[in-house]
Amino acid sequence: MSQTNKSIGNYRWSICALLFFATTINYLDRQVLSLTWSDFIAPEFHWTNNDYGNITALFSIFYAVSLLFAGRFVDWLDTKKGFLWAIGIWSLGACLHAFCGIATSGIITGDWFVGFEGAKDAIHTVNDTALVINVSVTLFIFARFVLAVGEAGNFPAAIKTTAEYFPKKDRAFSTSIFNAGATVGALAAPITIPFIAKAFGWEMAFIIIGALGFVWMGFWVFMYDKPEKHPKVNAAELAYIQQDDIADSKIAGYVPETKTKVSLADCFKYKQTWAFAFGKFMTDGVWWFFLFWTPAYLSSVYGMDSTEAALPLFVLYMITLLSIIGGWLPTYFVEKKGMNPYEGRMRAMLIFAFFPLLALIAQPLGYISYWIPVIIIGIAGAAHQSWSANIFTTVGDMFPKKAIATITGIGGLAGGIGSTLINKGSGLLFDYSKDTNMSFMGFEGIEAGYFIIFSICAVCYLTGWIVMKSLVPKYAPITDL
């Protein structure tokens, strides 16, 4: 049977499934602390909200900075080893949280050989509350640092894997699928982690969820290899995967990709790098704002406790899963409208950039029912994840495979900076608006603060798109890197 008639295999989707589960585990691991600290950890170590806030703020900084180096690390080690190191480190970091109680007991009392319950009893006898707080917070910050360093490798490695296993026209769709793991992780966490902590102790919640990463590593070792080397990728599927390389080789002036490592300084010489970084800077913070502050919004504005907010939050994240459609749209533009992948990607991103504008009316219509802002935030979240899947794949459109993880890391750092600014600024604004009973556009107090932030979030995507399009108006792949 000729290659042209031979059916194209689908092993690339098995690899995509692995990326999906890695991203799901990634989000589960980072949420264990947020779902256990208030009811289980704070009473044991006498934490305040400020103590928890310091830990989460430092995690965000660690994660943002680590993204820059994680991309370089993955490009240096290459995909298989880089991903193994990343998930191995973050799984270790996740499990380390469980032993912070024992370490706190050991440092303060000198008795290191106690179990989880023994550590609780020992800490309970310590009269110096400030010492317990300082030691435990420091240990948890260290565990979060290890977690952040490892988790930073997930998206650079996943985007690099996608570029290896999918042609450009399919990358946004495959990215939207594995990126949906973030939403699935957000959905699964509140219905699993608190129950594990209640039944077996908060320490076991960290260990059980953290151990999932080590299980994933076993599948990765046996299932992943470069498509050109993989025995389960047949010739027809390999030709499909590499169709862009075949097409590019026929273009005049084509330069084959070399194995030479890419320097970080060289990456900043290109407008394509700055376009990607600015797009991430403008939009990543919106996702993290909705993720971190929606529960607080339902509490502050509608007086809901955590159990009352469970159903609205579940519905919100279910709506976010619609982002998978956003990954399919560029493929439609390429196959049905004849656009090149970058042109189709930017057209799709422009469409997604209009949906967050609905956030402008979330607060004004919220007096009718809290379900209106919940649904609008869900739609905005789906639009973000669709945008995110496509902006990630613009890197593969423009840069050679050897530089993809590095560029992704640069964009991740920019997104982390944007996230830090909007979340820190939101907290300051909400406290100010509440304390001063600030009035703005007919809203008063903390509702005025939320209306201002919602309005900023609404226009971030169009702003990001306009700047990206201005910097890179047409498909312009990098060939001299």
C-alpha positions as CSV (number, residue, x, y, z in Angstrom):
1,M,0.0,0.0,0.0
2,S,1.4,3.4,-0.9
3,Q,2.0,6.1,1.7
4,T,-0.6,8.3,0.2
5,N,-3.3,5.7,0.7
6,K,-2.1,4.5,4.1
7,S,-4.2,5.8,6.9
8,I,-2.8,8.6,9.0
9,G,-2.2,7.5,12.6
10,N,-3.4,9.4,15.6
11,Y,-0.6,8.8,18.1
12,R,-0.1,12.6,18.3
13,W,-3.4,12.8,20.2
14,S,-2.0,10.4,22.8
15,I,0.8,12.8,23.4
16,C,-1.8,15.6,23.6
17,A,-3.6,13.6,26.3
18,L,-0.4,13.4,28.3
19,L,0.0,17.1,28.2
20,F,-3.6,17.6,29.3
21,F,-3.1,15.4,32.4
22,A,0.2,17.2,33.2
23,T,-1.6,20.5,33.1
24,T,-4.4,19.2,35.3
25,I,-1.9,17.9,37.8
26,N,-0.1,21.3,37.6
27,Y,-3.3,23.1,38.7
28,L,-4.2,20.6,41.3
29,D,-0.8,20.9,43.0
30,R,-0.9,24.6,43.2
31,Q,-4.4,24.7,44.7
32,V,-3.9,22.3,47.6
33,L,-2.7,25.1,49.9
34,S,-5.5,27.5,49.0
35,L,-8.1,24.8,49.8
36,T,-6.5,23.6,53.1
37,W,-4.9,26.6,54.8
38,S,-7.9,28.3,56.3
39,D,-9.6,25.2,57.9
40,F,-6.6,23.0,58.6
41,I,-3.2,24.7,58.4
42,A,-3.9,28.1,59.9
43,P,-5.3,26.8,63.2
44,E,-2.2,24.6,63.7
45,F,0.4,27.3,62.9
46,H,-1.6,30.4,64.0
47,W,-1.5,32.0,60.5
48,T,-3.3,35.2,59.7
49,N,-4.6,36.3,56.3
50,N,-1.4,38.4,55.9
51,D,0.8,35.3,56.4
52,Y,-1.1,33.4,53.7
53,G,-1.0,36.5,51.5
54,N,2.8,36.7,51.8
55,I,3.2,33.0,50.8
56,T,0.9,33.3,47.7
57,A,2.5,36.6,46.6
58,L,6.0,35.1,46.8
59,F,4.8,32.0,44.9
60,S,3.6,34.3,42.1
61,I,7.0,36.0,41.9
62,F,8.9,32.8,42.0
63,Y,6.8,31.3,39.3
64,A,7.1,34.4,37.0
65,V,10.9,34.6,37.3
66,S,11.3,30.8,37.0
67,L,9.4,30.8,33.7
68,L,12.2,32.8,32.0
69,F,14.8,30.2,33.0
70,A,12.5,27.2,32.6
71,G,12.1,27.8,28.9
72,R,15.9,27.9,28.5
73,F,16.2,24.8,30.6
74,V,13.7,22.8,28.5
75,D,15.4,23.9,25.3
76,W,18.8,23.0,26.7
77,L,17.8,19.5,27.9
78,D,15.3,19.0,25.1
79,T,11.7,18.0,25.6
80,K,11.7,14.6,27.2
81,K,14.3,15.2,29.9
82,G,13.2,18.8,30.4
83,F,9.6,17.8,31.1
84,L,10.7,15.0,33.4
85,W,12.8,17.3,35.5
86,A,10.0,19.9,35.6
87,I,7.3,17.6,36.9
88,G,9.7,15.8,39.1
89,I,10.7,19.0,40.8
90,W,7.2,20.4,41.2
91,S,5.9,17.0,42.5
92,L,8.7,17.0,45.1
93,G,7.8,20.5,46.0
94,A,4.1,19.6,46.4
95,C,5.0,16.7,48.7
96,L,7.4,18.9,50.7
97,H,4.5,20.9,52.0
98,A,3.3,17.9,54.0
99,F,6.5,17.8,56.0
100,C,6.5,21.5,57.0
101,G,4.8,20.6,60.3
102,I,7.4,18.0,61.2
103,A,10.2,20.4,60.2
104,T,8.6,23.2,62.3
105,S,8.5,20.9,65.3
106,G,12.1,19.8,64.7
107,I,13.5,23.4,64.5
108,I,11.6,24.7,67.5
109,T,11.6,21.7,69.9
110,G,14.6,19.7,68.5
111,D,12.6,16.6,68.1
112,W,12.7,15.6,64.4
113,F,11.5,12.0,64.7
114,V,7.8,12.5,65.1
115,G,4.9,11.8,62.8
116,F,2.3,14.2,61.5
117,E,0.2,13.9,64.7
118,G,3.3,14.1,66.9
119,A,4.3,17.3,65.2
120,K,0.9,18.8,65.9
121,D,1.1,17.9,69.6
122,A,4.7,19.3,69.9
123,I,3.7,22.6,68.2
124,H,0.7,22.9,70.4
125,T,2.9,23.0,73.5
126,V,5.0,25.9,72.2
127,N,4.0,29.2,73.9
128,D,5.9,31.4,71.4
129,T,3.2,31.9,68.8
130,A,5.3,34.4,66.7
131,L,8.1,31.8,66.5
132,V,5.7,29.1,65.3
133,I,4.4,31.5,62.7
134,N,7.8,32.6,61.4
135,V,9.3,29.2,61.2
136,S,6.2,27.5,59.5
137,V,5.7,30.4,57.0
138,T,9.4,30.3,56.0
139,L,9.2,26.5,55.5
140,F,6.0,26.8,53.4
141,I,7.6,29.6,51.3
142,F,10.5,27.2,50.6
143,A,8.1,24.5,49.6
144,R,6.3,26.9,47.3
145,F,9.6,28.0,45.8
146,V,10.4,24.4,44.8
147,L,6.8,24.0,43.5
148,A,7.0,27.2,41.5
149,V,10.4,26.3,39.9
150,G,9.1,23.0,38.7
151,E,5.6,24.2,37.6
152,A,7.2,26.9,35.5
153,G,8.5,24.2,33.2
154,N,5.0,22.8,32.3
155,F,3.9,25.3,29.6
156,P,7.3,25.8,27.9
157,A,7.7,22.0,27.6
158,A,4.0,21.4,26.6
159,I,4.2,24.1,23.9
160,K,7.5,22.7,22.6
161,T,5.9,19.2,22.5
162,T,2.9,20.5,20.6
163,A,5.2,22.1,18.0
164,E,7.0,18.7,17.6
165,Y,3.8,16.7,17.2
166,F,1.3,19.0,15.3
167,P,1.4,21.0,12.1
168,K,0.9,24.7,12.6
169,K,-2.8,24.6,11.6
170,D,-3.6,22.2,14.4
171,R,-1.5,23.6,17.1
172,A,-4.1,26.0,18.5
173,F,-6.7,23.2,18.8
174,S,-4.2,20.8,20.5
175,T,-3.1,23.6,22.8
176,S,-6.7,24.4,23.7
177,I,-7.2,20.7,24.6
178,F,-4.2,20.4,26.9
179,N,-4.8,23.9,28.3
180,A,-8.3,22.8,29.3
181,G,-6.4,20.8,32.0
182,A,-6.2,24.1,33.9
183,T,-10.0,24.3,34.0
184,V,-10.4,20.7,34.8
185,G,-7.8,21.0,37.6
186,A,-9.8,24.0,39.0
187,L,-13.0,22.0,38.8
188,A,-11.5,18.9,40.4
189,A,-9.7,20.6,43.3
190,P,-12.6,21.8,45.5
191,I,-14.4,18.4,45.2
192,T,-11.4,16.3,46.1
193,I,-8.8,18.1,48.2
194,P,-10.8,19.3,51.2
195,F,-12.3,15.8,51.6
196,I,-8.9,14.2,51.5
197,A,-7.7,16.6,54.1
198,K,-10.7,16.0,56.3
199,A,-10.4,12.2,56.1
200,F,-6.6,11.7,56.2
201,G,-5.1,15.1,57.3
202,W,-3.9,18.1,55.3
203,E,-0.5,16.5,55.0
204,M,-1.9,13.6,53.0
205,A,-3.7,15.9,50.7
206,F,-0.3,17.3,49.6
207,I,1.2,13.8,49.4
208,I,-1.6,12.2,47.4
209,I,-2.0,15.0,44.9
210,G,1.7,15.5,44.7
211,A,2.3,11.8,43.9
212,L,0.2,12.0,40.8
213,G,3.1,13.8,39.1
214,F,5.4,10.8,39.7
215,V,2.8,8.5,38.2
216,W,2.6,10.8,35.1
217,M,6.4,10.6,34.8
218,G,6.2,6.8,34.2
219,F,3.8,7.3,31.3
220,W,6.0,10.0,29.8
221,V,9.1,7.9,29.9
222,F,7.4,5.1,28.0
223,M,5.1,7.0,25.7
224,Y,7.2,10.0,24.5
225,D,9.9,10.2,21.9
226,K,10.5,12.5,18.9
227,P,7.9,11.7,16.2
228,E,10.5,10.8,13.6
229,K,11.9,8.2,16.0
230,H,8.7,6.9,17.6
231,P,7.6,3.4,16.4
232,K,3.9,4.3,16.9
233,V,4.1,7.2,14.5
234,N,3.7,5.8,11.0
235,A,5.0,7.4,7.9
236,A,1.7,9.0,6.9
237,E,1.3,10.6,10.3
238,L,4.9,11.8,10.3
239,A,4.4,13.4,6.9
240,Y,1.2,15.1,8.3
241,I,3.1,16.4,11.3
242,Q,6.0,17.7,9.3
243,Q,4.0,19.2,6.5
244,D,5.1,22.7,7.4
245,D,8.8,21.7,7.1
246,I,8.2,20.2,3.7
247,A,6.3,23.3,2.5
248,D,8.9,25.7,3.9
249,S,11.7,23.8,2.3
250,K,10.3,24.7,-1.1
251,I,10.4,28.4,-0.4
252,A,13.3,30.4,-2.0
253,G,15.9,31.3,0.6
254,Y,14.9,28.5,3.0
255,V,17.5,27.8,5.7
256,P,17.2,24.4,7.4
257,E,17.0,24.6,11.2
258,T,20.3,23.9,13.0
259,K,20.9,22.4,16.5
260,T,22.8,25.4,17.7
261,K,21.5,26.7,21.1
262,V,19.7,30.0,21.1
263,S,21.0,32.8,23.4
264,L,18.5,34.7,25.5
265,A,19.9,38.0,24.3
266,D,19.3,37.1,20.7
267,C,15.6,36.4,21.3
268,F,15.0,40.0,22.4
269,K,16.2,41.3,19.0
270,Y,13.0,40.3,17.3
271,K,9.6,42.1,17.2
272,Q,8.0,38.7,17.3
273,T,9.3,38.2,20.9
274,W,8.1,41.6,22.1
275,A,4.7,41.0,20.4
276,F,4.2,37.7,22.2
277,A,5.5,39.1,25.5
278,F,3.2,42.1,25.4
279,G,0.2,40.0,24.6
280,K,0.9,37.8,27.6
281,F,1.6,40.9,29.8
282,M,-1.8,42.4,29.0
283,T,-4.0,39.3,29.4
284,D,-2.5,36.7,31.8
285,G,-3.4,38.9,34.7
286,V,-7.1,38.9,33.7
287,W,-7.3,35.1,34.0
288,W,-5.5,35.1,37.4
289,F,-7.7,37.9,38.6
290,F,-10.9,36.0,37.8
291,L,-9.4,32.8,39.3
292,F,-8.2,34.4,42.6
293,W,-10.9,37.1,43.1
294,T,-14.2,35.6,41.9
295,P,-14.8,33.8,45.2
296,A,-14.0,37.0,47.1
297,Y,-16.3,38.9,44.8
298,L,-19.2,36.6,45.5
299,S,-18.5,37.0,49.2
300,S,-18.0,40.7,49.3
301,V,-20.9,41.8,46.9
302,Y,-23.4,39.0,47.4
303,G,-22.6,37.7,50.9
304,M,-21.9,34.1,49.9
305,D,-19.9,31.7,52.0
306,S,-17.7,29.1,50.5
307,T,-20.4,26.4,50.3
308,E,-23.0,28.8,48.8
309,A,-20.4,29.9,46.1
310,A,-19.5,26.3,45.2
311,L,-22.3,25.9,42.6
312,P,-21.7,29.3,40.9
313,L,-18.0,28.6,40.7
314,F,-18.6,25.1,39.3
315,V,-20.9,26.5,36.6
316,L,-18.3,29.3,35.8
317,Y,-15.5,26.8,35.2
318,M,-17.8,24.6,33.1
319,I,-18.5,27.5,30.8
320,T,-14.7,28.0,30.6
321,L,-14.4,24.6,29.0
322,L,-16.0,26.1,25.9
323,S,-12.5,27.3,25.1
324,I,-11.8,24.1,23.3
325,I,-13.9,25.5,20.4
326,G,-11.5,28.4,20.3
327,G,-8.6,26.1,19.4
328,W,-10.6,24.8,16.5
329,L,-11.4,28.2,14.9
330,P,-7.9,28.9,13.4
331,T,-8.0,25.5,11.7
332,Y,-11.2,26.5,10.1
333,F,-9.7,29.7,8.8
334,V,-6.7,27.9,7.4
335,E,-8.6,25.0,5.8
336,K,-11.8,26.8,4.7
337,K,-10.6,30.3,4.1
338,G,-7.1,29.6,2.8
339,M,-5.3,31.8,5.4
340,N,-1.8,31.0,6.6
341,P,-1.6,29.8,10.2
342,Y,-0.5,33.1,11.7
343,E,-3.2,35.1,9.8
344,G,-5.9,32.6,10.9
345,R,-4.6,32.7,14.5
346,M,-4.7,36.5,14.7
347,R,-8.2,36.6,13.1
348,A,-9.4,34.1,15.8
349,M,-7.7,36.1,18.6
350,L,-9.5,39.3,17.4
351,I,-12.8,37.5,17.7
352,F,-12.0,36.3,21.2
353,A,-10.8,39.8,22.2
354,F,-14.4,41.1,21.9
355,F,-16.0,38.7,24.4
356,P,-14.3,40.1,27.5
357,L,-16.0,43.4,26.8
358,L,-19.0,41.8,28.4
359,A,-17.3,42.4,31.7
360,L,-18.3,46.0,31.3
361,I,-21.9,45.1,32.1
362,A,-21.2,42.4,34.7
363,Q,-21.5,44.7,37.6
364,P,-24.3,47.0,36.2
365,L,-26.5,43.9,35.6
366,G,-25.4,42.1,38.7
367,Y,-28.3,43.7,40.7
368,I,-30.7,41.5,38.7
369,S,-29.0,38.2,39.8
370,Y,-25.5,37.1,40.7
371,W,-25.8,34.5,37.9
372,I,-25.3,37.3,35.3
373,P,-21.8,38.3,36.4
374,V,-21.0,34.6,37.0
375,I,-22.0,33.7,33.5
376,I,-20.2,36.7,32.0
377,I,-17.0,35.9,34.0
378,G,-17.3,32.3,32.7
379,I,-17.6,33.5,29.1
380,A,-14.6,35.9,29.6
381,G,-12.6,32.9,31.1
382,A,-13.5,30.8,28.0
383,A,-12.4,33.7,25.8
384,H,-9.1,34.0,27.7
385,Q,-8.3,30.3,27.4
386,S,-9.1,30.4,23.7
387,W,-6.9,33.5,23.3
388,S,-4.2,31.7,25.4
389,A,-4.2,28.6,23.2
390,N,-3.7,30.8,20.2
391,I,-1.1,33.2,21.5
392,F,1.0,30.3,22.7
393,T,1.0,28.8,19.2
394,T,2.1,32.1,17.6
395,V,5.5,31.2,19.0
396,G,5.5,28.0,16.9
397,D,4.4,30.0,13.9
398,M,7.3,32.4,14.1
399,F,10.2,30.7,15.8
400,P,12.3,27.5,15.1
401,K,11.6,24.6,17.4
402,K,14.9,25.0,19.2
403,A,13.8,28.4,20.6
404,I,10.1,27.7,21.4
405,A,10.5,26.9,25.1
406,T,12.8,30.0,25.6
407,I,10.3,32.4,23.9
408,T,7.4,30.8,25.8
409,G,9.4,31.4,29.1
410,I,9.9,35.1,28.2
411,G,6.2,35.5,27.6
412,G,5.4,33.7,30.8
413,L,7.6,36.1,32.7
414,A,5.8,39.1,31.1
415,G,2.5,37.5,32.0
416,G,3.6,36.9,35.5
417,I,4.5,40.6,35.9
418,G,1.1,41.6,34.6
419,S,-0.6,39.2,36.9
420,T,1.3,40.5,39.9
421,L,0.4,44.1,39.1
422,I,-3.3,43.5,38.5
423,N,-3.8,41.3,41.6
424,K,-1.8,43.5,43.9
425,G,-3.5,46.6,42.5
426,S,-6.9,45.0,42.9
427,G,-6.3,44.2,46.6
428,L,-5.1,47.8,47.3
429,L,-8.1,49.2,45.4
430,F,-10.7,47.0,47.1
431,D,-9.4,47.9,50.6
432,Y,-9.3,51.6,49.6
433,S,-12.8,51.6,48.1
434,K,-14.2,49.7,51.1
435,D,-12.6,51.9,53.7
436,T,-13.4,55.2,52.1
437,N,-16.8,54.1,50.6
438,M,-15.6,55.4,47.3
439,S,-18.2,56.4,44.7
440,F,-17.6,55.7,41.0
441,M,-20.1,55.5,38.1
442,G,-23.0,55.0,40.4
443,F,-21.3,52.3,42.5
444,E,-20.2,52.7,46.0
445,G,-17.6,51.0,48.3
446,I,-16.1,47.7,47.2
447,E,-18.6,47.4,44.3
448,A,-17.0,50.5,42.8
449,G,-13.6,48.9,43.1
450,Y,-14.8,45.7,41.3
451,F,-16.4,47.8,38.5
452,I,-13.1,49.5,37.9
453,I,-11.1,46.3,37.7
454,F,-13.8,44.6,35.5
455,S,-13.6,47.5,33.1
456,I,-9.8,47.2,32.9
457,C,-10.0,43.5,32.3
458,A,-12.6,44.1,29.6
459,V,-10.3,46.1,27.3
460,C,-7.0,44.3,27.9
461,Y,-7.4,41.8,25.1
462,L,-8.2,44.3,22.4
463,T,-5.3,46.4,23.6
464,G,-3.0,43.4,23.5
465,W,-4.2,42.4,20.0
466,I,-3.7,45.9,18.5
467,V,-0.1,46.1,19.8
468,M,0.7,42.6,18.6
469,K,-0.7,43.3,15.2
470,S,1.2,46.5,15.0
471,L,4.5,44.8,15.8
472,V,4.0,41.8,13.5
473,P,1.3,42.8,10.9
474,K,2.0,39.8,8.6
475,Y,3.4,36.2,8.9
476,A,7.1,36.7,9.4
477,P,8.9,33.5,10.6
478,I,12.4,33.8,12.0
479,T,14.9,32.0,9.8
480,D,18.2,33.5,11.1
481,L,18.1,32.4,14.7
